[in-house]
Amino acid sequence: MPLLKDEPRRSPLVSPRRLSLLTVGEPAELGPVERLARDLGFDVVSRTRVDVLEEIRRVGPDAVFVDLGESGVNGIQMLRAIREVAPSCGVILTGQTADSTIEAVKLGALDYLQSPPDIDRLRAVLTTVVKSTERREALFRQDSQAARQFEFHGIVGRSAQMQELFDTIRRLAPHVRAALIAGEPGSGKQLVARALHRAGPRRDRRFVAAPCSPAADALLESDLFGHERGAFTGAIETRIGAFEQANGGTLFLDEVSVLPLNVQARLLRAVERGESQRMGATEVRQFDVQVIAATSRNLAGEVAARRFRRDLFDRLNLIRIDVPPLRDRRDDVPLIVASLLHERAASAGRGVSGVTTAAERTLQQAAWPGNVRELKDVVERASPADGRLLGEREVLAAMTAVSGEAANPASANVSDLQETDLLSNAQRRQIERVLRRVGGNKTEAARLLGISRRALYRWLERLELTPRK
């Protein structure tokens, strides 16, 4: 039985260099795979049943396709062995059974396909290898289109952390049923959820975002599961909940940690069984929803404190994505700023013509405890309306204004405090706010400010600041 049906020739994707694919299996089964790979721009090295690990060491491929067939070889064990020998090599497995798909992609496989694999699915996986290589090599090139080059479903990032995040989303998106996204406030958890939705098979269905505010239990249950008329005081008409609205698509639950325990129980049932009831109703409704939850808290700690159900945590945490804070990927700041300015220019019909060196340095060196959300607020507030360059003065003023109004204050440009004897009043106020935010914890304040603890002590002495113990 052929592995794939023959298909019309397609133009290969353009890549900075020829990629290599090692295929291992029976020649009759691998022929269609190799033709597809060559069409996509790969140099293909084909081998029959051999020592796969030794062949990977010898060939050094960008990716390897292993047809396990009916060999009885454990795919997960094979994957682990390959990843140990060649961590950067993309691995595609196919076999008669592929019931370990989720585990395989979590361990780093590009995919684990049922044999024979679907042609469109395999093309998408191989295309991912080509595009990932393009992106990695593009990191070495600088041009004015960098922000657009490194945008992934609305998320901008060329840092190693974000490229790894994007690759994780690509690998997991076809398989997600429930997932947990963890990260600090403002780090972009909803954008990550949308990317999972858009990169997966539900991309053409609805994406419903439901904030989990600590409201009255009845109102929160109604928001999520709906209610019948008269179910509670004020329920004057029937209402469908977020789960029914998202049927067939994706439901995003923002800050799931604040849900009361009784609502968590209903959520667990909905996630596990795909069923629930409107408040005041006896009918059990079935639905097909991909649930992506987000939290800025340590959910394991919430479980230990018995504020969050262990079974619900385990179900959501099966697939977990951690979003890095902005201070850990400072090289992405210029690209994010360029993208924000481009969006502003497009919506307003005009915008700034650029960013001064001092303003860019200030933006890149700030601690950003409020993450990308705070950076966006600052850029929007600071952008001149007359097309001038965005300068340091406007940036510092906007940082002060935002830190005074937002829940997560920004810090000033203080990562190189050792190199200057002058601090503006705005910068001084920013440092004071960070110290207040962490309750005088000097170690945490130094971390947020991007300086050493010793440097922080010197500046506390110079500025005669005495944070609370």
NORPE-V700996 format. One record per helix or strand of 3 or more residues. SS is the DSSP state (a for helix, b for strand). FROM is the first residue (numbers start at 0). LEN is the number of residues. Records with the same first field share a line. If there is no record, write none. Layout:
SS=FROM-LEN  FROM-LEN
This chain:
b=18-6  41-6  62-7  89-6  110-4  177-5  206-5  249-5  289-6  319-3
a=26-13  51-8  74-11  100-6  118-20  145-4  159-14  188-10  216-9  241-4  255-3  260-13  298-6  309-7  325-3  329-19  356-9  370-12  391-14  416-3  424-13  441-8  452-11
